[in-house]
Amino acid sequence: MNMRVISASGQRLVSFSSSSRAVASVARGRKSVGCKAVQVAQEVSNGYPAFVPDLVSEISDTAALRLISSMKRVPVMVDSIANKEIGTAYVGPTQEQLAAYPANAPAVVMLHGGFLEQVVKPACGDRPIILLGSSLGGAIALDFAINYPELISRLALIAPQAFIDGIGPMSNLPRPLASLGVSVLKKEWLRQAANQMSYFNKKKMATRDALLVGRLHTHLPGWMEANVAFIRSGGYAISKRLSEVETPTTVLWGRNDEVLDPKLYADKFEATLKNARLVWVEESGHVPHLEQPEFVARFLVEEMELEWIA
């Protein structure tokens, strides 16, 4: 097991992020079929994109609100979805901002939920892509690297969910029961439980704002239908294909993760992937990029040779 300690310097990590878990419903273990992204103008309401739910008014965290205000959403057309469209939300640099980066600088893409080549590739252009995946986003990043290895130069995975295949018997539920199950996912009591499990320093991190931010996406238009489709698809099942990943991979894991027990999964990545190493993040739970952001950002800047990032 490899360990490395790097002092935090507060350096920012510029990233393009995609956060629509719904797209996973059509990417499970295979390439999506009949998909294309349609660029649309983003309407603004009260300083936020019009698609952002009214729940945003209850959030007070300025960093979260700044990020939310810069979100964009594109409809991705998918043949296997009833209305043929999944709205995919993301945050990314403008073309003017990209132009300010070195011409050979890689695009740094961070995933938590769903992701499609049709969304990121047009934004990244011909730049090599460094793909970061957190939790379920880790499974999606690995799946993407298997199917599109020519697009990815490096992988960085944060507590990735990759050795848990599928979602079990729930995939066989009739649509009405699946809808009922999905509706529970937006309940505040369940989100509060997840909020508490996610952090090592619960008093500092598991705040009311964290709960609201973590629940905001469940109020997006189309969230229910897309998640029902994800459940009925069976979810991700990629553990048997992990040995196919040849992309250099770094796995970061919070030592105190209560969501995915690192004792059960962390060491498996070095044993299974051809070119991977494990780095522990101390005093951190399931989301070390939130609990120890300076450490994670500094580590990735040095590990991925991104010193040009200011």
C-alpha positions in Angstrom: 0.0 0.0 0.0 1.4 3.4 -1.0 1.0 6.4 1.3 2.0 10.0 0.7 1.6 13.1 2.8 1.6 16.5 1.2 1.2 19.8 3.0 -1.9 21.8 2.1 -1.2 25.1 0.4 -4.7 26.3 -0.3 -4.2 26.1 -4.1 -7.4 25.9 -6.0 -8.2 23.1 -8.4 -10.1 24.3 -11.4 -12.5 21.7 -12.6 -15.4 20.9 -14.9 -18.0 19.0 -13.0 -21.1 17.0 -14.1 -23.7 16.0 -11.6 -26.7 14.3 -13.1 -26.8 10.8 -11.7 -29.6 10.1 -14.0 -27.4 9.6 -17.0 -26.0 6.5 -15.4 -29.2 4.8 -16.3 -28.2 4.6 -19.9 -24.4 4.1 -19.4 -24.5 1.0 -17.2 -21.5 -1.1 -18.4 -21.9 -0.1 -22.0 -21.8 2.8 -24.3 -25.0 4.8 -24.6 -27.1 4.4 -27.7 -28.8 7.1 -29.6 -27.6 10.0 -27.5 -26.7 13.6 -28.4 -26.4 16.7 -26.4 -28.3 19.8 -27.4 -26.9 23.2 -26.4 -29.5 25.6 -25.1 -29.5 29.1 -23.7 -29.7 29.3 -19.9 -32.5 31.5 -18.5 -31.7 33.3 -15.3 -34.2 33.8 -12.4 -33.3 35.7 -9.2 -29.6 35.3 -10.0 -29.8 31.6 -10.5 -30.4 29.5 -13.6 -34.2 29.0 -14.1 -34.0 25.2 -13.6 -32.6 25.6 -10.1 -35.3 24.6 -7.6 -36.8 27.2 -5.2 -35.2 25.3 -2.3 -32.0 27.3 -3.1 -33.5 30.2 -1.3 -33.0 28.4 2.0 -29.3 27.9 1.4 -26.9 30.4 3.0 -23.5 29.0 2.2 -21.9 31.6 -0.1 -19.5 29.1 -1.8 -22.4 26.8 -2.6 -24.6 29.6 -3.9 -21.7 30.9 -6.1 -21.3 27.4 -7.6 -25.1 27.0 -8.1 -25.3 30.3 -9.9 -22.8 29.2 -12.5 -24.5 25.9 -13.3 -25.6 25.0 -16.8 -28.0 22.3 -17.9 -28.2 20.6 -21.3 -30.9 18.1 -22.4 -29.3 14.8 -23.5 -31.5 12.9 -25.9 -31.6 9.2 -24.9 -33.7 6.6 -26.8 -34.3 4.4 -23.7 -36.0 7.1 -21.7 -39.7 7.6 -22.1 -39.6 11.3 -23.0 -36.2 10.8 -24.8 -34.5 13.5 -22.7 -32.4 13.7 -19.6 -31.4 17.2 -18.3 -27.7 17.1 -17.3 -26.5 19.8 -15.0 -22.8 20.8 -14.9 -20.4 23.5 -13.9 -17.6 24.4 -16.3 -15.4 27.1 -17.6 -16.5 29.4 -20.4 -14.6 29.3 -23.7 -13.0 32.6 -22.7 -11.7 31.0 -19.5 -10.4 28.0 -21.3 -8.6 30.2 -23.7 -6.6 31.7 -20.7 -5.2 28.2 -19.8 -2.1 26.9 -21.5 -2.9 25.4 -24.8 -1.7 21.9 -23.8 -3.2 22.0 -20.3 -5.5 19.0 -19.6 -9.2 19.5 -18.8 -9.9 18.4 -15.2 -13.4 16.8 -15.0 -14.9 15.9 -11.7 -17.9 13.6 -11.5 -20.3 12.7 -8.7 -23.2 11.4 -10.7 -24.1 10.8 -14.3 -21.8 11.7 -17.2 -21.8 11.5 -21.0 -19.1 12.0 -23.6 -21.6 14.3 -25.4 -21.6 16.8 -22.5 -17.9 17.0 -21.6 -16.1 16.5 -24.9 -17.5 19.6 -26.6 -16.5 21.7 -23.6 -13.0 20.2 -23.3 -12.2 20.3 -27.0 -9.0 18.5 -28.0 -7.4 18.7 -24.5 -6.5 15.5 -22.7 -9.0 14.8 -19.9 -8.1 14.1 -16.3 -11.2 12.4 -14.9 -12.0 12.6 -11.2 -14.9 10.5 -9.8 -16.3 10.5 -6.3 -18.5 7.7 -4.9 -20.9 6.5 -7.7 -19.0 9.0 -10.0 -16.0 6.8 -9.4 -17.8 3.8 -11.1 -18.9 6.1 -13.9 -15.3 7.4 -14.4 -14.0 3.8 -14.5 -16.7 2.8 -16.9 -15.9 5.8 -19.1 -12.2 5.0 -19.1 -12.9 1.4 -20.2 -15.1 2.5 -23.1 -13.2 5.6 -24.1 -9.6 5.1 -23.1 -8.3 7.3 -25.8 -9.9 10.4 -24.2 -8.6 9.9 -20.7 -5.0 10.6 -19.6 -5.3 10.1 -15.8 -7.9 9.0 -13.3 -8.4 10.2 -9.8 -11.0 8.3 -7.8 -12.4 9.4 -4.4 -14.0 6.6 -2.3 -15.2 5.0 -5.6 -18.2 2.7 -5.6 -16.8 0.1 -8.0 -16.9 -3.3 -6.3 -20.6 -3.2 -5.5 -22.4 -4.4 -8.6 -25.9 -3.4 -9.4 -28.7 -2.6 -7.0 -30.1 -6.1 -6.4 -33.8 -7.1 -6.5 -34.9 -3.4 -6.8 -34.2 -3.5 -10.5 -37.1 -5.9 -10.9 -39.7 -3.7 -9.2 -42.7 -2.6 -11.3 -42.5 1.1 -12.3 -45.0 2.3 -9.6 -43.1 0.6 -6.8 -39.8 1.9 -8.2 -41.3 5.4 -8.3 -42.4 5.0 -4.7 -38.9 3.9 -3.7 -37.3 6.9 -5.5 -39.7 9.3 -3.8 -38.3 8.3 -0.4 -34.8 9.3 -1.5 -35.8 13.0 -1.3 -37.2 12.8 2.2 -35.4 15.1 4.6 -35.0 12.4 7.3 -33.2 10.1 4.9 -31.0 12.9 3.6 -30.2 13.9 7.2 -29.0 10.3 7.9 -26.8 10.4 4.8 -25.6 13.8 5.8 -24.4 12.5 9.2 -22.8 9.4 7.6 -20.8 11.4 5.1 -18.4 13.2 7.4 -15.7 12.6 10.0 -16.2 15.9 11.7 -20.0 15.8 11.9 -20.4 18.9 14.1 -18.5 21.1 11.6 -19.6 19.6 8.3 -23.1 18.0 8.7 -24.9 21.3 8.8 -28.3 22.4 7.7 -26.7 23.9 4.6 -25.0 20.6 3.7 -28.4 18.9 4.0 -30.1 21.4 1.7 -27.3 21.3 -0.9 -27.3 17.5 -0.9 -31.1 17.5 -1.3 -31.3 20.2 -4.0 -31.0 18.0 -7.0 -33.9 15.8 -5.9 -36.2 18.7 -6.7 -34.9 19.1 -10.3 -37.4 18.6 -13.2 -37.1 15.0 -14.5 -35.2 13.7 -11.4 -37.9 11.2 -10.5 -38.2 9.6 -14.0 -34.5 9.5 -14.5 -33.8 7.7 -11.2 -36.6 5.2 -11.8 -34.9 4.5 -15.1 -31.6 4.0 -13.3 -33.2 1.6 -10.8 -34.9 -0.4 -13.6 -31.7 -0.6 -15.6 -30.0 -2.5 -12.7 -27.4 0.1 -11.9 -23.7 -0.1 -12.5 -21.9 -3.5 -12.6 -18.3 -3.0 -13.6 -16.2 -5.0 -11.0 -15.5 -7.8 -13.5 -14.1 -5.3 -16.0 -11.8 -3.3 -13.7 -8.7 -5.2 -14.8 -9.3 -3.7 -18.2 -8.5 -0.2 -16.9 -5.0 0.8 -18.1 -5.2 4.5 -17.4 -2.9 5.6 -14.5 -5.2 5.8 -11.5 -4.9 7.4 -8.0 -7.5 6.4 -5.4 -8.0 8.7 -2.5 -10.0 7.4 0.5 -11.1 9.0 3.8 -9.7 7.0 6.6 -13.0 7.3 8.5 -15.5 6.6 5.7 -18.8 5.3 7.0 -20.6 5.1 3.7 -18.1 2.7 1.9 -16.0 0.9 4.4 -12.4 1.3 3.3 -11.4 -1.9 5.0 -13.6 -3.8 2.6 -12.8 -2.0 -0.6 -9.8 0.3 -0.6 -7.0 -2.2 -1.0 -8.8 -4.0 -3.9 -8.1 -1.2 -6.3 -4.3 -1.6 -6.1 -4.8 -5.4 -6.4 -7.1 -5.2 -9.4 -6.2 -2.2 -11.5 -3.0 -2.5 -13.5 -1.6 1.0 -12.7 -3.2 2.3 -9.4 -2.1 3.4 -6.0 -4.0 4.2 -2.8 -3.6 7.4 -0.8 -5.3 7.8 2.6 -6.8 11.1 3.7 -6.8 11.4 7.4 -9.6 12.8 9.6 -12.0 12.5 6.7 -15.2 10.5 5.9 -16.8 9.7 2.5 -16.1 13.2 1.0 -12.5 14.1 1.6 -12.6 16.8 -1.1 -15.1 18.6 1.2 -13.5 17.8 4.6 -9.9 18.2 3.6 -10.1 20.3 0.4 -6.7 21.9 0.6 -5.0 18.5 1.0 -6.9 17.0 -1.8 -6.5 19.9 -4.2 -2.7 20.2 -3.4 -2.2 16.5 -3.8 -4.0 16.4 -7.2 -2.2 19.5 -8.4 1.2 17.9 -7.7 0.2 14.3 -8.6 -1.3 15.3 -11.9 1.4 17.9 -12.6 -1.1 20.8 -12.7 1.2 23.4 -11.2 0.0 26.0 -13.8 -3.3 26.1 -11.9 -3.5 29.3 -9.9 
